[in-house]
Amino acid sequence: MLLAYVAFILGRDNSDLLIGETAEPEVVVDVHDRLLAHEEVTTVIELLTMHLGPEQVLVAARVDLTDSLTAGQVEEFSGRVDAELRGAHSEITQVFLDATRPDPDLARRTAVHVERLRATAAAATAEVLES
C-alpha cells in the first residue's frame, strides 16, 4: 500500500515532465526577448520549449533573419545564441534555430503567446513579493 502511494505521488509530481512540459514562463519570455535583441533577427516566428528532464530544457526557434547575412554569419550567429541562452539559463541544454522565411500569422500568434506568458510571469513575481 505504501509503495502504491509513493508511486502515485511521484507520478503526479513528474507527469508533466514525462509528457514534455514547456519551460517556465520567465524562461520562455527571456529567450524570446534575447532572440529579438539580436540585430540579425527580424522576427521570432515560433518559439517552442520542452522539458527533456527535471533540469533539461530544449529550445527550438524559427526565426526570420536579415536577408543580407552570409552562411558564415548565420553559423556564427547560431553559435552565439546557443552559448548565450545556455549561459543565461542552466536548464537549457539543447538549442535549435531554424532560419526560415517570414510567416506573419504565426509570428503574431507567437508574440501574443509570449505576452500572455509575460503577464503570467509578472503576476507570479508580484505574488511572491507580496508574501
BALOBA-1460 file (C-alpha; in Angstrom, 3 decimals):
// residues 131
<rec num="1" residu="m" x="0.000" y="0.000" z="0.000"/>
<rec num="2" residu="l" x="2.805" y="2.406" z="0.903"/>
<rec num="3" residu="l" x="4.592" y="1.596" z="-2.349"/>
<rec num="4" residu="a" x="1.442" y="2.382" z="-4.346"/>
<rec num="5" residu="y" x="1.074" y="5.733" z="-2.553"/>
<rec num="6" residu="v" x="4.707" y="6.670" z="-3.251"/>
<rec num="7" residu="a" x="4.299" y="5.690" z="-6.904"/>
<rec num="8" residu="f" x="1.159" y="7.814" z="-7.164"/>
<rec num="9" residu="i" x="2.873" y="10.871" z="-5.637"/>
<rec num="10" residu="l" x="5.938" y="10.527" z="-7.857"/>
<rec num="11" residu="g" x="3.799" y="10.028" z="-10.936"/>
<rec num="12" residu="r" x="1.637" y="13.031" z="-10.147"/>
<rec num="13" residu="d" x="4.606" y="15.302" z="-9.436"/>
<rec num="14" residu="n" x="6.546" y="14.240" z="-12.533"/>
<rec num="15" residu="s" x="3.760" y="13.625" z="-15.051"/>
<rec num="16" residu="d" x="4.236" y="16.997" z="-16.712"/>
<rec num="17" residu="l" x="7.894" y="16.239" z="-17.318"/>
<rec num="18" residu="l" x="7.001" y="12.898" z="-18.809"/>
<rec num="19" residu="i" x="4.804" y="14.494" z="-21.453"/>
<rec num="20" residu="g" x="7.156" y="17.343" z="-22.413"/>
<rec num="21" residu="e" x="6.004" y="20.279" z="-20.324"/>
<rec num="22" residu="t" x="7.006" y="23.683" z="-21.633"/>
<rec num="23" residu="a" x="9.670" y="25.721" z="-19.833"/>
<rec num="24" residu="e" x="8.719" y="28.191" z="-17.108"/>
<rec num="25" residu="p" x="7.070" y="31.370" z="-18.455"/>
<rec num="26" residu="e" x="10.026" y="33.502" z="-17.312"/>
<rec num="27" residu="v" x="12.427" y="31.373" z="-19.357"/>
<rec num="28" residu="v" x="10.271" y="31.468" z="-22.498"/>
<rec num="29" residu="v" x="9.867" y="35.251" z="-22.267"/>
<rec num="30" residu="d" x="13.587" y="35.765" z="-21.681"/>
<rec num="31" residu="v" x="14.544" y="33.532" z="-24.618"/>
<rec num="32" residu="h" x="12.123" y="35.416" z="-26.866"/>
<rec num="33" residu="d" x="13.473" y="38.788" z="-25.743"/>
<rec num="34" residu="r" x="17.086" y="37.675" z="-26.151"/>
<rec num="35" residu="l" x="16.410" y="36.458" z="-29.691"/>
<rec num="36" residu="l" x="14.744" y="39.738" z="-30.669"/>
<rec num="37" residu="a" x="17.613" y="41.745" z="-29.163"/>
<rec num="38" residu="h" x="19.968" y="40.453" z="-31.865"/>
<rec num="39" residu="e" x="20.195" y="42.735" z="-34.873"/>
<rec num="40" residu="e" x="20.271" y="39.668" z="-37.124"/>
<rec num="41" residu="v" x="16.727" y="38.690" z="-36.088"/>
<rec num="42" residu="t" x="13.883" y="40.359" z="-37.930"/>
<rec num="43" residu="t" x="11.116" y="38.297" z="-36.321"/>
<rec num="44" residu="v" x="10.703" y="35.370" z="-33.958"/>
<rec num="45" residu="i" x="8.250" y="33.301" z="-35.922"/>
<rec num="46" residu="e" x="7.817" y="30.421" z="-33.497"/>
<rec num="47" residu="l" x="9.316" y="29.552" z="-30.130"/>
<rec num="48" residu="l" x="8.909" y="26.117" z="-28.632"/>
<rec num="49" residu="t" x="10.353" y="24.788" z="-25.387"/>
<rec num="50" residu="m" x="10.136" y="21.365" z="-23.828"/>
<rec num="51" residu="h" x="11.423" y="19.746" z="-20.670"/>
<rec num="52" residu="l" x="13.576" y="16.753" z="-21.502"/>
<rec num="53" residu="g" x="14.106" y="16.011" z="-17.821"/>
<rec num="54" residu="p" x="13.849" y="17.775" z="-14.461"/>
<rec num="55" residu="e" x="16.740" y="20.161" z="-15.223"/>
<rec num="56" residu="q" x="16.914" y="19.922" z="-19.015"/>
<rec num="57" residu="v" x="15.061" y="22.186" z="-21.436"/>
<rec num="58" residu="l" x="15.102" y="22.078" z="-25.217"/>
<rec num="59" residu="v" x="14.575" y="25.353" z="-27.107"/>
<rec num="60" residu="a" x="13.507" y="25.338" z="-30.756"/>
<rec num="61" residu="a" x="13.012" y="28.668" z="-32.500"/>
<rec num="62" residu="r" x="12.030" y="29.563" z="-36.027"/>
<rec num="63" residu="v" x="13.429" y="32.996" z="-36.784"/>
<rec num="64" residu="d" x="13.407" y="35.287" z="-39.783"/>
<rec num="65" residu="l" x="16.934" y="36.632" z="-40.172"/>
<rec num="66" residu="t" x="18.154" y="39.682" z="-42.035"/>
<rec num="67" residu="d" x="18.363" y="38.774" z="-45.712"/>
<rec num="68" residu="s" x="21.888" y="40.138" z="-46.172"/>
<rec num="69" residu="l" x="23.542" y="37.582" z="-43.868"/>
<rec num="70" residu="t" x="26.031" y="35.159" z="-45.371"/>
<rec num="71" residu="a" x="26.026" y="31.466" z="-44.480"/>
<rec num="72" residu="g" x="29.065" y="32.067" z="-42.279"/>
<rec num="73" residu="q" x="27.325" y="34.884" z="-40.439"/>
<rec num="74" residu="v" x="24.263" y="32.706" z="-39.831"/>
<rec num="75" residu="e" x="26.503" y="29.967" z="-38.457"/>
<rec num="76" residu="e" x="28.326" y="32.423" z="-36.180"/>
<rec num="77" residu="f" x="25.023" y="33.908" z="-35.016"/>
<rec num="78" residu="s" x="23.655" y="30.450" z="-34.189"/>
<rec num="79" residu="g" x="26.705" y="29.662" z="-32.090"/>
<rec num="80" residu="r" x="26.443" y="32.963" z="-30.197"/>
<rec num="81" residu="v" x="22.753" y="32.475" z="-29.461"/>
<rec num="82" residu="d" x="23.314" y="28.901" z="-28.320"/>
<rec num="83" residu="a" x="26.051" y="29.988" z="-25.893"/>
<rec num="84" residu="e" x="24.038" y="32.985" z="-24.675"/>
<rec num="85" residu="l" x="20.880" y="31.005" z="-23.915"/>
<rec num="86" residu="r" x="22.768" y="28.189" z="-22.197"/>
<rec num="87" residu="g" x="24.717" y="30.742" z="-20.167"/>
<rec num="88" residu="a" x="21.592" y="32.622" z="-19.113"/>
<rec num="89" residu="h" x="19.609" y="29.505" z="-18.154"/>
<rec num="90" residu="s" x="21.498" y="26.468" z="-16.901"/>
<rec num="91" residu="e" x="18.461" y="24.270" z="-17.573"/>
<rec num="92" residu="i" x="18.688" y="24.925" z="-21.327"/>
<rec num="93" residu="t" x="20.694" y="22.031" z="-22.726"/>
<rec num="94" residu="q" x="19.603" y="21.995" z="-26.380"/>
<rec num="95" residu="v" x="19.081" y="24.952" z="-28.726"/>
<rec num="96" residu="f" x="17.784" y="24.542" z="-32.255"/>
<rec num="97" residu="l" x="17.447" y="27.563" z="-34.530"/>
<rec num="98" residu="d" x="15.644" y="27.383" z="-37.847"/>
<rec num="99" residu="a" x="16.317" y="30.347" z="-40.091"/>
<rec num="100" residu="t" x="13.222" y="30.491" z="-42.233"/>
<rec num="101" residu="r" x="11.069" y="32.806" z="-44.305"/>
<rec num="102" residu="p" x="8.524" y="35.134" z="-42.708"/>
<rec num="103" residu="d" x="5.158" y="33.843" z="-41.570"/>
<rec num="104" residu="p" x="3.280" y="36.909" z="-40.256"/>
<rec num="105" residu="d" x="0.304" y="34.960" z="-38.869"/>
<rec num="106" residu="l" x="2.421" y="32.507" z="-36.894"/>
<rec num="107" residu="a" x="4.748" y="35.297" z="-35.718"/>
<rec num="108" residu="r" x="1.712" y="37.263" z="-34.456"/>
<rec num="109" residu="r" x="0.361" y="34.225" z="-32.584"/>
<rec num="110" residu="t" x="3.800" y="33.638" z="-31.064"/>
<rec num="111" residu="a" x="4.046" y="37.275" z="-29.951"/>
<rec num="112" residu="v" x="0.585" y="37.110" z="-28.352"/>
<rec num="113" residu="h" x="1.515" y="33.877" z="-26.564"/>
<rec num="114" residu="v" x="4.746" y="35.409" z="-25.244"/>
<rec num="115" residu="e" x="2.862" y="38.469" z="-23.971"/>
<rec num="116" residu="r" x="0.445" y="36.182" z="-22.108"/>
<rec num="117" residu="l" x="3.405" y="34.387" z="-20.565"/>
<rec num="118" residu="r" x="4.959" y="37.761" z="-19.682"/>
<rec num="119" residu="a" x="1.780" y="38.687" z="-17.802"/>
<rec num="120" residu="t" x="1.750" y="35.303" z="-16.058"/>
<rec num="121" residu="a" x="5.376" y="35.712" z="-15.019"/>
<rec num="122" residu="a" x="4.773" y="39.260" z="-13.768"/>
<rec num="123" residu="a" x="1.759" y="38.130" z="-11.716"/>
<rec num="124" residu="a" x="3.768" y="35.276" z="-10.191"/>
<rec num="125" residu="t" x="6.584" y="37.662" z="-9.296"/>
<rec num="126" residu="a" x="4.147" y="40.127" z="-7.720"/>
<rec num="127" residu="e" x="2.565" y="37.313" z="-5.716"/>
<rec num="128" residu="v" x="5.961" y="36.227" z="-4.378"/>
<rec num="129" residu="l" x="6.862" y="39.807" z="-3.459"/>
<rec num="130" residu="e" x="3.588" y="40.261" z="-1.576"/>
<rec num="131" residu="s" x="4.132" y="37.181" z="0.564"/>
